[in-house]
Amino acid sequence: MRRFLDRLYLAAGAVGALFILAICVLMIGQSVMRELGIRTGAVNDVVSWCCAAAAFFSMSHAFKHGDFVRVTLLLEAVSPVWRRRLEIAALLIGSCAVGYLAWWACKFTYESWEFNDVAQGLLPMPMWIPQLSFAIGSVLLWVAVVDELVLVLQGQTPTYVRLVQERHARGDFSSDV
């Protein structure tokens, strides 16, 4: 199960990176087409959907790798016992909050499909298609948070802490900048 979940988070990060590449290609293509006098109105709609997809698909990968902003000032000042308790409390709250987000993201996307909601921009696309990245990404983030909660409850160091410590041990502080 561990290998499956780690590959799932890595795949989600890769999909997020592909959406970032798509944004780059679309923006450069739009700039070239404007210079050639070709209309590019719908590109802005697609780029905005790609931005959302890149953000939501990348969240589970970023969370697991310690790339989310964490306020560790309190955690570094308390004993290991209290640090573990605070991590559990934070992960419990995070599981509930992200679970709530994932529930409503899926419900919102389903309702867009059910009511055949169509984008109002220049590209009349069914809205459930770009919203699907929101639903999938939020579910993946919820799985990642629950995964970390289970690890901490089993007495293990959170993955996001362990990976940051490993980077620091190699002298890599690039994620802290």
Backbone bond lengths (Angstrom), bond angles and torsions (degrees), N, CA, C in turn:
res aa  C-N    CA-C-N  psi(-1)  N-CA   C-N-CA  omega(-1)  CA-C   N-CA-C  phi
1 M - - - 1.447 - - 1.531 110.43 -
2 R 1.336 117.00 -38.49 1.469 121.12 -179.27 1.517 111.01 -60.05
3 R 1.340 116.52 -46.15 1.477 119.84 179.84 1.517 110.68 -62.70
4 F 1.328 117.25 -40.75 1.462 120.78 179.17 1.527 110.93 -61.29
5 L 1.324 116.31 -48.42 1.468 119.89 -178.97 1.525 111.70 -63.99
6 D 1.331 116.82 -43.27 1.469 119.29 178.91 1.526 110.99 -62.36
7 R 1.306 117.09 -40.00 1.477 120.49 177.00 1.526 111.42 -67.76
8 L 1.323 116.67 -35.20 1.459 120.84 177.51 1.520 110.84 -63.60
9 Y 1.336 116.92 -45.26 1.467 120.37 178.32 1.526 110.97 -65.13
10 L 1.321 116.35 -39.85 1.467 120.08 178.37 1.531 110.61 -64.81
11 A 1.325 116.55 -42.15 1.471 120.62 178.27 1.527 110.87 -63.67
12 A 1.325 116.69 -40.54 1.464 120.10 178.40 1.525 110.35 -63.19
13 G 1.334 116.83 -41.36 1.457 120.44 176.41 1.522 111.57 -63.04
14 A 1.325 116.52 -39.14 1.468 120.49 178.59 1.529 111.00 -66.31
15 V 1.316 117.05 -39.96 1.467 120.25 177.05 1.522 109.96 -63.70
16 G 1.330 116.75 -42.07 1.464 120.64 175.89 1.519 111.07 -59.16
17 A 1.335 116.71 -42.47 1.470 120.71 178.41 1.524 111.06 -64.47
18 L 1.323 117.57 -37.38 1.471 120.45 177.27 1.526 111.55 -64.36
19 F 1.320 116.27 -36.40 1.471 118.70 176.14 1.530 111.11 -67.29
20 I 1.326 117.08 -34.92 1.470 119.94 175.79 1.526 109.89 -65.58
21 L 1.319 116.81 -41.04 1.463 120.80 175.62 1.525 110.68 -61.83
22 A 1.334 116.46 -40.79 1.472 120.35 178.33 1.525 110.71 -62.33
23 I 1.330 116.86 -39.53 1.467 120.33 177.39 1.521 109.75 -60.69
24 C 1.327 116.24 -45.73 1.465 121.18 179.66 1.520 111.00 -59.46
25 V 1.320 116.54 -49.11 1.465 121.17 -179.25 1.532 110.89 -62.44
26 L 1.321 116.74 -43.64 1.466 120.19 -179.85 1.525 111.86 -64.75
27 M 1.322 117.00 -42.32 1.458 119.94 -178.81 1.534 111.64 -67.41
28 I 1.327 116.48 -42.52 1.472 119.22 177.28 1.521 109.94 -65.90
29 G 1.327 116.28 -43.64 1.467 120.19 177.85 1.518 111.67 -60.21
30 Q 1.317 116.61 -40.78 1.456 120.47 179.07 1.532 110.74 -64.74
31 S 1.311 117.48 -40.15 1.470 120.73 178.56 1.523 111.04 -63.27
32 V 1.317 116.52 -43.68 1.472 120.70 179.11 1.523 110.19 -65.27
33 M 1.324 116.66 -44.35 1.471 119.82 -178.44 1.532 111.53 -64.86
34 R 1.323 117.66 -36.23 1.471 120.00 176.60 1.522 111.17 -62.22
35 E 1.329 115.82 -41.08 1.463 119.81 178.82 1.532 110.95 -64.86
36 L 1.313 116.29 -28.09 1.467 120.67 178.87 1.526 112.29 -88.55
37 G 1.325 116.46 0.90 1.463 120.67 178.15 1.518 114.04 79.24
38 I 1.327 116.89 20.54 1.472 121.00 179.91 1.520 108.43 -96.20
39 R 1.332 116.42 134.25 1.467 120.88 179.17 1.534 110.46 -68.48
40 T 1.320 114.77 140.18 1.469 119.75 -175.84 1.526 112.49 -134.78
41 G 1.302 118.52 29.24 1.464 122.26 -172.71 1.507 116.13 -55.64
42 A 1.308 118.90 -43.70 1.459 121.06 -174.66 1.524 112.60 -74.31
43 V 1.322 117.17 -14.82 1.458 119.92 179.98 1.531 110.50 -60.53
44 N 1.322 117.55 -36.91 1.468 120.37 179.63 1.525 111.57 -61.32
45 D 1.330 117.27 -38.47 1.459 120.57 177.80 1.534 110.50 -63.71
46 V 1.312 115.92 -46.20 1.464 120.53 -178.24 1.530 110.34 -65.13
47 V 1.326 117.64 -40.81 1.462 121.07 178.87 1.526 110.25 -62.44
48 S 1.315 118.12 -41.16 1.468 119.60 179.62 1.526 110.80 -64.71
49 W 1.319 117.21 -38.66 1.471 119.64 176.97 1.523 110.68 -67.59
50 C 1.316 117.03 -37.59 1.470 120.39 177.24 1.530 111.25 -65.43
51 C 1.327 117.54 -36.44 1.471 120.81 177.42 1.534 110.06 -61.06
52 A 1.306 115.97 -45.92 1.470 119.66 179.20 1.529 110.52 -64.05
53 A 1.323 116.98 -43.39 1.465 120.54 -179.91 1.525 110.89 -63.56
54 A 1.334 117.20 -42.46 1.466 120.46 179.32 1.523 110.36 -61.38
55 A 1.313 117.05 -42.93 1.464 120.74 -179.32 1.525 111.37 -65.25
56 F 1.314 117.43 -49.79 1.464 119.20 -173.90 1.517 113.26 -74.24
57 F 1.338 118.39 -35.95 1.465 118.80 177.30 1.527 111.40 -68.51
58 S 1.317 117.96 -29.82 1.464 121.37 -176.30 1.526 113.50 -82.49
59 M 1.315 118.41 -14.96 1.465 120.65 -172.53 1.526 114.24 -61.46
60 S 1.319 118.54 -45.00 1.470 119.16 -177.38 1.525 110.49 -65.22
61 H 1.322 116.81 -40.94 1.466 120.56 178.29 1.525 110.74 -64.12
62 A 1.319 116.55 -45.88 1.463 120.79 -179.78 1.532 110.87 -62.93
63 F 1.322 116.97 -42.05 1.465 120.72 179.70 1.524 110.99 -61.16
64 K 1.319 116.67 -49.00 1.461 120.80 -177.25 1.523 112.40 -64.62
65 H 1.322 117.61 -27.37 1.460 120.86 -177.02 1.529 113.35 -96.54
66 G 1.324 116.96 9.49 1.455 120.12 175.61 1.513 113.95 75.82
67 D 1.319 116.65 23.53 1.461 120.62 -178.14 1.521 113.00 -97.21
68 F 1.317 117.91 5.71 1.458 121.20 171.82 1.526 107.75 -85.81
69 V 1.293 116.42 154.11 1.459 120.27 177.43 1.530 107.85 -72.84
70 R 1.321 115.06 125.45 1.467 121.06 176.48 1.510 108.08 -126.76
71 V 1.311 115.82 138.48 1.459 120.58 176.46 1.526 106.32 -94.96
72 T 1.321 115.36 101.11 1.461 119.99 -173.54 1.524 113.30 -100.53
73 L 1.315 117.21 5.20 1.461 120.96 -177.54 1.531 110.94 -56.40
74 L 1.324 117.06 -46.64 1.463 120.76 179.22 1.529 110.26 -69.18
75 L 1.321 117.65 -42.76 1.466 120.90 -177.60 1.523 111.87 -62.09
76 E 1.315 116.98 -34.23 1.463 120.33 -179.88 1.529 112.23 -76.19
77 A 1.326 117.43 -16.38 1.466 121.27 -176.47 1.528 113.26 -96.57
78 V 1.321 117.82 -8.10 1.464 120.35 -176.72 1.530 110.26 -107.60
79 S 1.325 114.84 167.11 1.463 120.70 -179.94 1.528 109.71 -69.23
80 P 1.335 116.82 161.53 1.466 119.86 178.35 1.535 113.88 -56.92
81 V 1.328 116.72 -35.00 1.469 120.17 178.45 1.532 110.15 -63.43
82 W 1.329 116.08 -47.36 1.463 119.71 179.74 1.528 111.54 -69.71
83 R 1.324 116.95 -33.18 1.464 120.60 177.23 1.533 109.44 -60.77
84 R 1.318 115.71 -44.79 1.472 120.07 179.01 1.526 110.63 -62.89
85 R 1.330 116.81 -43.69 1.465 120.69 179.18 1.530 111.33 -61.76
86 L 1.323 115.96 -43.13 1.472 119.80 178.77 1.527 112.05 -67.13
87 E 1.341 116.72 -37.60 1.471 119.85 175.91 1.533 110.21 -62.13
88 I 1.328 116.41 -43.62 1.468 120.72 179.09 1.524 110.08 -62.44
89 A 1.331 116.77 -45.07 1.469 119.96 179.50 1.523 110.63 -61.73
90 A 1.318 116.58 -45.36 1.471 120.22 -179.81 1.524 111.19 -63.65
91 L 1.326 116.47 -41.49 1.469 119.30 179.84 1.528 112.01 -70.25
92 L 1.334 117.71 -33.23 1.470 120.36 174.77 1.525 110.71 -64.35
93 I 1.321 115.98 -46.71 1.471 120.24 178.27 1.521 109.85 -63.63
94 G 1.334 116.17 -43.88 1.461 120.39 178.75 1.519 112.38 -62.38
95 S 1.328 117.01 -39.92 1.479 120.69 178.27 1.516 111.03 -61.56
96 C 1.323 115.68 -43.55 1.470 119.46 178.96 1.530 111.21 -66.16
97 A 1.324 116.57 -46.38 1.466 120.48 -177.41 1.529 111.59 -65.20
98 V 1.324 116.85 -46.10 1.470 119.79 -178.85 1.530 110.16 -72.06
99 G 1.328 117.29 -33.47 1.468 119.79 174.91 1.518 111.49 -62.06
100 Y 1.321 115.78 -40.82 1.465 121.32 176.70 1.532 110.30 -62.89
101 L 1.332 116.13 -45.36 1.464 120.63 177.19 1.524 110.64 -59.85
102 A 1.325 117.07 -46.56 1.465 121.05 -178.13 1.533 111.23 -63.10
103 W 1.315 116.39 -41.86 1.469 120.45 178.59 1.521 110.72 -57.45
104 W 1.342 115.79 -51.19 1.458 119.50 -176.94 1.520 112.33 -71.81
105 A 1.309 117.96 -30.73 1.467 120.31 176.11 1.524 110.18 -63.96
106 C 1.328 115.81 -43.24 1.472 119.84 178.73 1.525 110.81 -67.55
107 K 1.311 116.65 -42.51 1.467 120.79 179.04 1.523 110.76 -63.01
108 F 1.327 116.52 -44.30 1.459 122.43 179.09 1.534 110.92 -60.92
109 T 1.318 116.30 -44.66 1.468 121.08 179.78 1.522 110.37 -65.92
110 Y 1.327 117.03 -42.71 1.467 120.63 178.28 1.524 110.96 -61.89
111 E 1.328 117.13 -42.61 1.467 120.07 179.59 1.529 111.35 -65.04
112 S 1.330 117.22 -35.23 1.463 119.65 176.27 1.524 110.39 -63.68
113 W 1.336 116.38 -38.91 1.460 120.45 177.12 1.530 110.34 -68.97
114 E 1.331 115.77 -45.12 1.461 121.49 -177.08 1.532 112.08 -61.11
115 F 1.330 116.64 -41.22 1.466 120.77 -177.78 1.521 113.17 -93.14
116 N 1.338 116.66 3.71 1.458 122.39 179.33 1.535 111.11 55.04
117 D 1.318 115.58 47.72 1.468 122.52 178.16 1.523 108.74 -67.81
118 V 1.328 116.37 131.53 1.469 121.95 -177.56 1.526 108.59 -120.80
119 A 1.338 116.02 141.86 1.461 121.66 179.77 1.521 110.12 -60.01
120 Q 1.330 115.65 143.79 1.456 121.34 -177.51 1.524 112.97 -92.35
121 G 1.330 118.25 -1.00 1.458 121.54 -178.75 1.519 112.11 -78.26
122 L 1.311 114.87 -158.54 1.462 120.84 -178.98 1.522 113.14 -74.85
123 L 1.322 116.71 -17.57 1.462 121.52 178.43 1.526 108.33 -112.01
124 P 1.332 117.36 102.99 1.475 119.88 -176.51 1.535 112.15 -77.08
125 M 1.321 115.73 75.04 1.460 121.96 -178.43 1.523 109.48 -96.42
126 P 1.332 117.46 143.37 1.471 118.83 172.98 1.536 109.22 -58.80
127 M 1.313 116.90 127.73 1.462 121.71 -172.88 1.528 114.13 -65.98
128 W 1.327 117.42 -22.75 1.452 118.22 -178.99 1.530 111.52 -65.78
129 I 1.315 117.86 -23.40 1.471 120.27 -178.75 1.528 111.01 -67.30
130 P 1.343 120.06 -55.56 1.467 117.02 176.73 1.530 113.04 -69.75
131 Q 1.329 118.08 -27.22 1.466 120.60 179.31 1.525 111.69 -71.12
132 L 1.313 117.06 -19.66 1.458 120.82 -179.83 1.526 111.15 -60.71
133 S 1.332 117.48 -33.39 1.469 119.65 178.23 1.529 110.53 -65.28
134 F 1.313 117.34 -35.58 1.462 122.63 176.30 1.527 109.91 -63.12
135 A 1.322 116.70 -46.90 1.463 121.00 -178.82 1.530 111.25 -66.02
136 I 1.317 116.94 -49.98 1.469 120.04 -178.16 1.522 110.78 -64.74
137 G 1.315 116.99 -45.37 1.461 120.62 -179.07 1.511 112.75 -62.29
138 S 1.322 117.68 -40.51 1.467 119.78 179.81 1.529 111.09 -70.76
139 V 1.321 118.12 -34.52 1.469 120.32 175.56 1.529 110.09 -66.21
140 L 1.333 117.16 -42.32 1.464 120.30 178.06 1.533 111.26 -63.15
141 L 1.319 117.18 -39.64 1.468 119.77 177.05 1.525 110.21 -64.51
142 W 1.315 117.85 -41.18 1.466 121.03 178.26 1.537 110.07 -61.58
143 V 1.328 116.65 -43.65 1.472 120.10 177.92 1.528 110.06 -60.33
144 A 1.329 117.20 -41.81 1.465 121.18 -179.71 1.528 111.42 -64.66
145 V 1.325 117.55 -40.96 1.466 120.44 179.85 1.527 110.22 -67.78
146 V 1.321 117.49 -43.70 1.470 120.70 177.79 1.529 110.10 -64.69
147 D 1.321 116.98 -38.43 1.460 122.00 176.71 1.529 110.13 -58.08
148 E 1.320 117.65 -46.10 1.462 121.29 178.24 1.527 111.36 -65.56
149 L 1.325 116.67 -39.05 1.463 120.01 177.76 1.525 110.69 -59.74
150 V 1.318 117.01 -44.40 1.468 121.03 178.92 1.525 110.44 -62.56
151 L 1.331 116.90 -43.10 1.468 120.11 179.04 1.530 111.22 -60.83
152 V 1.321 116.98 -45.27 1.466 120.48 -178.94 1.523 110.41 -67.51
153 L 1.321 117.74 -38.86 1.468 120.28 177.36 1.526 111.40 -64.18
154 Q 1.329 117.24 -27.59 1.465 121.46 176.86 1.528 112.04 -81.23
155 G 1.339 116.86 0.15 1.449 120.84 177.46 1.516 114.80 91.71
156 Q 1.315 117.74 6.76 1.462 120.73 -179.61 1.522 110.80 -87.40
157 T 1.319 115.35 160.14 1.462 121.48 173.59 1.521 107.71 -74.02
158 P 1.333 117.95 136.62 1.466 119.24 178.14 1.532 110.97 -56.47
159 T 1.306 116.15 141.60 1.465 121.96 -178.97 1.517 110.58 -56.97
160 Y 1.329 117.01 -42.66 1.463 119.97 -177.93 1.518 111.92 -64.91
161 V 1.321 118.38 -29.67 1.465 121.81 176.38 1.525 109.50 -76.26
162 R 1.337 116.34 -46.16 1.467 121.29 -178.14 1.530 111.26 -60.60
163 L 1.324 117.39 -44.49 1.463 119.85 -178.29 1.527 112.30 -68.09
164 V 1.327 117.23 -36.40 1.470 119.89 175.77 1.521 109.64 -66.35
165 Q 1.333 117.81 -42.19 1.464 121.14 178.11 1.530 110.97 -61.60
166 E 1.346 116.81 -39.60 1.466 120.38 178.09 1.526 111.21 -65.10
167 R 1.328 117.07 -40.59 1.467 120.13 177.50 1.523 110.61 -63.67
168 H 1.328 116.73 -43.30 1.465 120.42 179.31 1.527 111.10 -64.49
169 A 1.334 117.24 -38.12 1.457 120.50 178.65 1.525 111.62 -63.11
170 R 1.323 117.23 -29.88 1.484 121.96 176.57 1.536 111.47 -83.05
171 G 1.314 116.24 -2.57 1.466 119.47 -179.48 1.516 113.07 85.42
172 D 1.318 117.49 13.95 1.459 122.33 -179.63 1.530 108.97 -97.22
173 F 1.324 115.95 105.55 1.451 121.48 178.33 1.538 110.40 -111.65
174 S 1.333 116.84 19.98 1.462 121.24 -175.45 1.523 113.13 -63.08
175 S 1.319 117.27 -31.51 1.467 119.05 -179.63 1.523 112.58 -76.27
176 D 1.321 117.06 -12.22 1.465 121.14 -179.07 1.512 112.47 -89.98
177 V 1.315 117.39 -6.89 1.466 120.67 -176.44 1.494 110.32 -80.79
